[in-house]
Amino acid sequence: MNDETTTKEELINFVKERVAPYKKIRDVIFMEELPLTPVGKVLKRTLRKKFIKEEETTKNS
C-alpha cells in the first residue's frame, strides 16, 4: 500500500484485517488535501460540514 493507486476496497480490507470488527471502516473518501488550522491540526468541523452538505445534496437529487 505504498503507491498512490490504492483503491477503496484495498484500504477497507487492509483495515479490516487489523482492527476489531466494531472499528471497521464503512467508506473511504480520497482528498487532495485536508483543511488544517495554522498549527497543522485537521479541521474536523469543516470536514463534517462539507460531507453533511454533500449528503443532503445527494438525498435531494
Secondary structure, DSSP 8 states (H G I E B T S, - for coil): --STT--HHHHHHHHHTTS-GGG--------S---B-TTS-B-HHHHHHHHHHHHHHHHH-
